Amino acid sequence: GDVFRHANLAGTSPYGGVVVLAGDDPGCKSSTVPSQSEYALIDAGIPILYPSTIQEIIDFTILGWAMSRYSGLWVGLKCISDNIDTSGSVDADLSRIKILQPENHDWPTDGLHIRWPDSALEQERRLHDYKLRSATLFAEVNSINKIEINSSNSRLGIIASGKQYLDTVQALNDLGIDEPLAQKYGLSLYKVGMPWPLAETGIVNFVTDLDEVLVIEEKRPVVEIQIKDILYNMSVGKRPRIVGKFDEAGKKILPLSEELTPDLIARVIAHRVDFLRKSSYMKNQITMLDQKEKDQTQIATSVKRIPYFCSGCPHNTSTNVPTGSRAAAGIGCHYMAIWMDRETSTFTHMGAEGANWIGQAPFTDT
């Protein structure tokens, strides 16, 4: 972590710029543990961009690089397995992204960028007083966060970011909520491209006059906490109710672990709309979702097939151990040897393969 803290505090140059790609595997599909990189980046004071599509990986990298040059900060890009382990077409036109530079600011005369000599306390002061604020200003003028559905007389505002934004769009689709129905139920949708630090102006404009804000995000809350801070001093008559991980009664409605799914999000949205509007349509949708879940749990089969190495993969032979020997796995495909007939047990984190043997070696003749 020190690498990122030192580098971000020191900063970048107007003609340099750094984008940090943070790899996340929220479903723990190819990692030893599930992951959420936001809190590590926040600890280092690095702004976070969260693309929801392959196209946005390209677009946000360009915007992140420009933001880094403008603010003197390193800029993080949250990359999850659903986006990275896939393929698709992108528009690579060099003129696709129009970078706008904020004009009204009060930055110090010596700027925001790397310089020498520069004490650690001066770096910290510049980070918190100016650089992070410049990042949110850059995000605002370049519309990195934006309203996707804007209903007149809106009562429920949904806020989502990255993959969870696409899951939310799918959930609305599954519920049959198109633009006219969103207008009928007073439902608006806000897409967050930069989850931290959260630009205040866009959030305040979006939530004004809402009855409730539903924040949909995976794992531990990042956006929800900031929204509560931003709206804390709003007058009681104007401040909407904020629900996310928990509802107004303290009941958990979105999990803090594992992955979110469109089905789960659809269920939460239907309950929140019904809570505000007492809708027979939403009650029917909830019944439909309950029946769908019941039908899925009733599917049973006697066929069981565990994941195995691909045909022709060297792991098929290289993970076989001599008779009477045993092995320990690491992270990667050879982790699967644990559940095969390979006398392989337990595992260790990336880079520590063999360390568990070093600990055992003095106590065995094997």
Salt bridges, closest charged atoms under 4 A:
ASP2 OD1 - ARG5 NH2 3.15
ASP2 OD2 - HIS6 NE2 3.86
ASP24 OD2 - LYS78 NZ 2.36
GLU38 OE1 - LYS78 NZ 3.04
ASP43 OD2 - ARG5 NH1 2.67
GLU56 OE2 - LYS191 NZ 2.32
ASP59 OD2 - ARG96 NE 3.01
ASP91 OD2 - ARG96 NH1 3.69
ASP106 OD1 - ARG133 NH1 3.30
ASP110 OD2 - ARG115 NH1 3.06
ASP118 OD2 - ARG126 NH1 3.06
GLU122 OE1 - ARG125 NH2 2.84
ASP167 OD2 - LYS163 NZ 2.66
ASP211 OD2 - ARG155 NE 2.53
GLU212 OE1 - ARG241 NE 2.82
GLU212 OE2 - ARG272 NE 2.75
GLU218 OE2 - LYS163 NZ 3.95
GLU224 OE2 - LYS228 NZ 3.08
GLU248 OE1 - ARG272 NH2 2.72
GLU259 OE1 - LYS29 NZ 3.48
ASP263 OD1 - LYS292 NZ 3.26
ASP274 OD1 - LYS283 NZ 2.88
ASP290 OD1 - ARG267 NH1 2.27
GLU293 OE1 - ARG267 NH2 3.54
ASP341 OD1 - ARG342 NE 3.36
